[in-house]
Amino acid sequence: MAELATSSGANMNHDSAPRPSKPRTRSAARIEAEAEEARKRRESGDAARWLLDTRPPYPEAAVAPYVGDIDRYLRSLEVEPLRRPSPGYFQDIQKDICPKMRAVVVDWLVVLAEEFELHAETLHLAVSYVDRFLTMNVVARDKLQLLAVTALLVAAKYEEIESAEMKVNIYINSMDNTYTKQQVVKMEADLLKSLNFQIGGPTVTTFLRQFIASCRGGNSTSREKLEFVCSYLADLSLLDYDCISYLPSVVAAACLFVARFTIHPKTRPWNLTLEQNTGYKVFDLQKSIYVIHELQLTIRCPDQEATRKKYKDTKFGCVSTMVSPREIPTSFPEDCHK
């Protein structure tokens, strides 16, 4: 790990990186009125709303007939073998890198994504690309950072608008002392080939938007806090190699469970409505819940501070400073039918 940190130290210092303006989403499906509203929110300082925008891009009445089809389609995508990394790739494929090095690089990607104010989906896609590539290709430790920044570039091209992509390109061009543009282009080609150009697909944030939207009740402040805590936990899940063992929808549901437990520790976090909307009983989530909870308590990945520092900001409700009980009551993981 010391070698990795030393070799990439110049690039992991972002004080000299250009600070971009906030981007709008590229999605062709989003209407201009929503984009204008988003711009106004950003100008008013409401940057945190870019974490998980749970408002539907179309009127609910127009989308309602297709919600079931959309959910089934996303669930079918997340189980496709080519879109999922192998949980054992460090043991089976990689010889020169380890989960700790992966956590360091993911922590660095969190810093970059925050620096360029990229969407949460962009960050999660980038980490997914890294894991999928490492599943199929042996990577030397001195090329791990190159893979990571290239994955972020590809994700930005897919998810962001041109200006955000240009900002990432500017940063990459400033890395000439470590990687040349030709190396980045070659890595991009290798990455896309390994992914078979399948660069779309659902992530934890995709399902969190659906699950949070199904949580009815409460005022706007409590709803916003729930979104912040869920976003924080979702980003923490990126750090832990064990989380790739679970489907994105499982991790999303576990994040929602732990978020609700954090906000209301004396109230049962799961109910029949959430079970129906997520498709998971608490029993199905039990192992992933404990992983997310340990990440929140810094039992896992304690040395990676970028995400925790990011969510200490008041614009994210300082949710990383919230104290969660160290033990989840044994009665909570029981079936909510009981």
Summary of the structure (lengths in Angstrom):
residues: 338
radius of gyration: 19.4
end to end distance: 47.5
largest distance: 61.1
contacts: 1034
relative contact order: 0.12
helix: 63%
strand: 1%
